[in-house]
Every structure is written in structure tokens, then in C-alpha cells.
Amino acid sequence: MNFEKLQVWQRSARLSAELYKALRHLRDFGFKDQVTRAGLSIPSNIAEGMTRYTPRDKRHFLVIARGSCSELRTQIYIGMDIDYIKAQQGRRWLQETREISSMLHGLISSLDNE
């Protein structure tokens, strides 16, 4: 399966790019690095997993991607609380991470049924 055609990869890659753009001027480099790395990890692990040969290997990387999605959601909540991320933007990103996580869950489940 070509990962570039997967909607979950496309959406997570777009989210990662949005994070980089939105936080580019943030001076708290530790926070910015943590958020952007978690965001980048999602599509990267989807890509790596989907190019593996066995369902078990694919599943492993998709589970990591889903964990990174949860990590990112946590960081967004914190970013909103400390006023690094505007509430409206944060709520949109939170919803996007929920939907991406759900899509990953479905993809993982489909591999379990192979």
C-alpha cells in the first residue's frame, strides 16, 4: 500500500507542516522542538510502517504514530494553557489529532484482520 495515498498520512503531514509554521517564531525552543517532533513523528511512522513487509511490522510503526498523536494532543493542551497556542487554533488541532488517532486505530485494526 502506497502511504502517500493514505488520507491519514496526508492529514498528519499537513498537520505537521501547520505546527512548524504556527510555532516558527516561538522563543521557547524546548517546547517548540517537542511539539514539532511529535507532530513530525506521526506521518513519518505511518510512512515507515506502510513500507514494511509484514503486518506485524506495519502495526508496530502505526502504534508508534498513534502514541505520537496522543503526545502531541497533550502538548497542545499545555500550549493552550500557557498561552503559546491560541484557543481556536488549539481546538482545531485537538480535533484533528482525535480524527487522525481514530483513523490510525482503524488502519491498525485492518492489519489485525489480515
LINWOPE-V172226 format. One record per residue. N is the residue number from 1. SS is DSSP state (~ for helix, > for strand, _ for the rest). PHI is phi in degrees with one decimal (* if undefined). NEAR is the number of other C-alpha atoms within 12 Angstrom. Layout:
N_SS_PHI_NEAR / N_SS_PHI_NEAR
//
This chain:
1___*_19 / 2___-79.5_16 / 3_~_-60.3_25 / 4_~_-66.0_20 / 5_~_-89.6_14 / 6___-75.9_20 / 7_~_-60.1_20 / 8_~_-64.7_37 / 9_~_-69.3_36 / 10_~_-59.1_22 / 11_~_-67.8_31 / 12_~_-71.2_40 / 13_~_-66.9_33 / 14_~_-64.7_24 / 15_~_-61.9_36 / 16_~_-59.2_31 / 17_~_-63.5_23 / 18_~_-61.4_22 / 19_~_-60.6_36 / 20_~_-59.5_24 / 21_~_-65.3_15 / 22_~_-68.4_20 / 23_~_-103.1_28 / 24___-59.6_18 / 25___-98.9_15 / 26___-67.1_20 / 27___-86.7_11 / 28___-81.3_16 / 29_~_-65.4_16 / 30_~_-63.2_13 / 31_~_-65.0_26 / 32_~_-57.7_28 / 33_~_-62.9_22 / 34_~_-63.9_25 / 35_~_-66.4_40 / 36_~_-67.9_34 / 37_~_-68.3_27 / 38_~_-62.9_35 / 39_~_-64.0_44 / 40_~_-69.2_32 / 41_~_-65.3_34 / 42_~_-64.6_42 / 43_~_-67.1_41 / 44_~_-64.0_30 / 45_~_-73.3_34 / 46_~_-62.1_46 / 47_~_-60.6_31 / 48_~_-63.8_26 / 49_~_-64.1_33 / 50_~_-72.2_33 / 51___-96.6_22 / 52___-78.7_20 / 53___-89.1_15 / 54___-103.2_16 / 55_~_-56.4_23 / 56_~_-63.6_21 / 57_~_-65.3_22 / 58_~_-59.4_30 / 59_~_-58.3_32 / 60_~_-54.2_26 / 61_~_-72.5_31 / 62_~_-68.1_42 / 63_~_-65.2_33 / 64_~_-62.5_30 / 65_~_-59.7_41 / 66_~_-66.1_38 / 67_~_-64.2_28 / 68_~_-63.7_34 / 69_~_-65.3_45 / 70_~_-67.5_30 / 71_~_-60.5_27 / 72_~_-62.1_39 / 73_~_-58.5_34 / 74_~_-59.9_24 / 75_~_-67.1_32 / 76_~_-65.7_37 / 77_~_-56.3_27 / 78_~_-65.7_22 / 79_~_-58.3_28 / 80_~_-69.1_21 / 81_~_-63.9_15 / 82___-100.4_15 / 83___64.0_17 / 84___-86.7_26 / 85___-123.7_27 / 86___-65.5_20 / 87_~_-55.9_18 / 88_~_-62.2_14 / 89_~_-63.9_22 / 90_~_-60.2_30 / 91_~_-62.7_19 / 92_~_-65.1_21 / 93_~_-65.8_35 / 94_~_-60.5_30 / 95_~_-63.1_22 / 96_~_-63.7_29 / 97_~_-66.5_38 / 98_~_-63.8_26 / 99_~_-68.7_24 / 100_~_-63.7_38 / 101_~_-61.1_33 / 102_~_-64.7_22 / 103_~_-63.6_28 / 104_~_-63.9_39 / 105_~_-58.8_24 / 106_~_-63.9_19 / 107_~_-65.7_32 / 108_~_-61.6_29 / 109_~_-61.6_18 / 110_~_-65.9_16 / 111_~_-70.8_24 / 112_~_-65.1_17 / 113___-92.3_11 / 114___-76.6_12
//
